[in-house]
Amino acid sequence: MNKYNKTYRQTKKFKVYINKYSQTPQGKMVAIRTHARRKRNLGFVPIMNNPFPKEVKIDYHHINNTFVIPTPKKLHRKTLGKQHRMETNKSLENLGFNLEAFKK
């Protein structure tokens, strides 16, 4: 194949760049946003930075269809299914997060 027939996205250089970028915090956020938008047509607007220590693994929890908040992974995965959003929001309020302004 002639080197001029390839687009930049098809080159090995671009693939190496994408692999490195996807490992950065910004690249991971882009992947999370894309997944949320495609899977359930949800928005992804973080309303706060991560307040937890670096050692705590986090997931982003949708408190409504647009806004997300960082939560510890164990807490986020504790309740799954139809009651997930309500139960996780309740747990976050027990931790001291005021989510009333963002509900609805």
Steps between C-alpha positions, in 0.01 A plus 500: 500500500630842411587718801297788355179295492484471880319755706664610824257293706614183324869550577689321772608835644138598565419166662794537739385853583141386570620215723710741708222762514238250614714422808505863618232632740357723225488209256319285755241775554438519126443123490253518791309788337480319169377181662229681699379692196479195276358249744211689660505846345621652827687826539832519681549823693716455812372730776810464719856375498595175667496566880631153586866402550693366200501146650119478479382377161205700372210467259291788374136477614218672307289680758261588217521460121756779463715551809757256642682486831808295591419218742712220646480195275383271783214734590401549137486128425321406824151540356422412139175480309195724502567646846868582428466877459270551800702279737836644398368858529374413851842362595673813367266724699585297812868577428421873501448585132206735437342382172157667529588782255592251226211256526240522221 
